[in-house]
Amino acid sequence: MKVRLILKEFYALHYLHHCEVLIFDATEKMFDFSRKTLDDLEKILPKYSGDEISAGSLVMVAYTVSSYLKKGVRTLSPNLNWVVLIREA
């Protein structure tokens, strides 16, 4: 699934492009919420096979965000790592 990252209101973005994000399907399988499990999601959960996650679905999102000042402009660098679909609407 391709995700487009756009957030320009308060910060300049480090990048604007389409990126591939791993989406795992936990709708049929339970898993422990632990560091070891989260490190091994690719071994534990199947990849989501749909085209798009429905609005109103419950997901868990792993992301990091950093900001820095470059030439007087505050820049935001969002990094979406993976998504786990827990319940589809």
Contacts in CASP RR format, 6 or more apart in sequence:
PFRMAT RR
TARGET T0000
AUTHOR 0000-0000-0000
METHOD contacts of the structure
MODEL  1
MKVRLILKEFYALHYLHHCEVLIFDATEKMFDFSRKTLDDLEKILPKYSG
DEISAGSLVMVAYTVSSYLKKGVRTLSPNLNWVVLIREA
1 20 0 8 1.000
1 21 0 8 1.000
1 23 0 8 1.000
1 48 0 8 1.000
1 50 0 8 1.000
1 51 0 8 1.000
1 52 0 8 1.000
1 53 0 8 1.000
2 18 0 8 1.000
2 19 0 8 1.000
2 20 0 8 1.000
2 21 0 8 1.000
3 18 0 8 1.000
3 19 0 8 1.000
3 21 0 8 1.000
3 80 0 8 1.000
4 18 0 8 1.000
5 13 0 8 1.000
5 15 0 8 1.000
5 16 0 8 1.000
5 17 0 8 1.000
5 19 0 8 1.000
5 78 0 8 1.000
5 80 0 8 1.000
6 13 0 8 1.000
6 16 0 8 1.000
7 13 0 8 1.000
7 76 0 8 1.000
7 78 0 8 1.000
10 74 0 8 1.000
10 76 0 8 1.000
11 67 0 8 1.000
11 74 0 8 1.000
11 75 0 8 1.000
11 76 0 8 1.000
12 73 0 8 1.000
12 74 0 8 1.000
12 75 0 8 1.000
12 76 0 8 1.000
13 75 0 8 1.000
13 76 0 8 1.000
13 77 0 8 1.000
13 78 0 8 1.000
14 75 0 8 1.000
14 76 0 8 1.000
14 77 0 8 1.000
14 78 0 8 1.000
15 77 0 8 1.000
19 80 0 8 1.000
21 80 0 8 1.000
21 81 0 8 1.000
21 82 0 8 1.000
21 83 0 8 1.000
22 41 0 8 1.000
22 42 0 8 1.000
22 47 0 8 1.000
22 81 0 8 1.000
22 82 0 8 1.000
22 83 0 8 1.000
23 47 0 8 1.000
23 48 0 8 1.000
23 53 0 8 1.000
23 82 0 8 1.000
23 83 0 8 1.000
23 84 0 8 1.000
23 85 0 8 1.000
24 41 0 8 1.000
24 42 0 8 1.000
24 45 0 8 1.000
24 46 0 8 1.000
24 47 0 8 1.000
24 48 0 8 1.000
24 82 0 8 1.000
24 83 0 8 1.000
24 84 0 8 1.000
24 85 0 8 1.000
25 45 0 8 1.000
25 46 0 8 1.000
25 47 0 8 1.000
25 48 0 8 1.000
25 49 0 8 1.000
25 84 0 8 1.000
25 85 0 8 1.000
26 45 0 8 1.000
26 84 0 8 1.000
26 85 0 8 1.000
26 86 0 8 1.000
27 85 0 8 1.000
27 86 0 8 1.000
27 87 0 8 1.000
27 88 0 8 1.000
29 44 0 8 1.000
29 45 0 8 1.000
29 46 0 8 1.000
31 37 0 8 1.000
31 44 0 8 1.000
31 45 0 8 1.000
37 44 0 8 1.000
38 62 0 8 1.000
41 82 0 8 1.000
41 84 0 8 1.000
45 84 0 8 1.000
48 83 0 8 1.000
48 85 0 8 1.000
53 59 0 8 1.000
53 83 0 8 1.000
53 85 0 8 1.000
53 88 0 8 1.000
54 88 0 8 1.000
54 89 0 8 1.000
55 89 0 8 1.000
56 89 0 8 1.000
57 85 0 8 1.000
57 86 0 8 1.000
57 87 0 8 1.000
57 88 0 8 1.000
57 89 0 8 1.000
58 85 0 8 1.000
58 86 0 8 1.000
58 87 0 8 1.000
59 83 0 8 1.000
59 84 0 8 1.000
59 85 0 8 1.000
59 86 0 8 1.000
60 83 0 8 1.000
60 84 0 8 1.000
60 86 0 8 1.000
61 80 0 8 1.000
61 82 0 8 1.000
61 83 0 8 1.000
61 84 0 8 1.000
62 80 0 8 1.000
62 81 0 8 1.000
62 82 0 8 1.000
62 83 0 8 1.000
63 78 0 8 1.000
63 79 0 8 1.000
63 80 0 8 1.000
63 81 0 8 1.000
64 78 0 8 1.000
64 79 0 8 1.000
64 81 0 8 1.000
65 76 0 8 1.000
65 77 0 8 1.000
65 78 0 8 1.000
65 79 0 8 1.000
66 76 0 8 1.000
66 77 0 8 1.000
66 79 0 8 1.000
67 74 0 8 1.000
67 75 0 8 1.000
67 76 0 8 1.000
67 77 0 8 1.000
68 74 0 8 1.000
68 75 0 8 1.000
68 77 0 8 1.000
69 75 0 8 1.000
END
